[in-house]
């Protein structure tokens, strides 16, 4: 089972690092998953990720207070709005747009009700 958790941690870490440079892929949820996977498989990797100067602070802010940075809130909201606008521009069916907009609004509500990191 430890190998499975290690693989989950490594995959989540890779996706989180890719998310740093791509605005569409989220970073912090993958980092949180990586930290969880490492906590179940490798104390050394878990300690490394939570003490890392760039990767650790958002993980710890979420773990301690359920907090998200204002910058991340703005970026995620902007990405969601851009996604809905793109779907509108390419002419997706109104039912798909409504479903997408509803899901994005629920996600934005969740994000904006979290405390600031």
Number of C-alpha atoms within 10 A of each C-alpha: 8 13 12 12 19 21 16 20 27 20 17 23 25 15 19 23 18 16 18 13 11 11 13 14 17 20 23 24 18 24 27 24 20 29 30 18 25 25 19 17 20 17 11 10 18 20 14 15 21 19 14 12 10 10 20 19 16 23 26 17 16 19 11 10 12 15 19 20 17 15 11 17 17 14 15 20 19 13 17 20 16 12 16 16 14 12 17 14 9 8 10 13 10 11 9 12 16 13 11 16 18 12 13 19 15 11 14 18 12 10 20 16 12 16 14 17 17
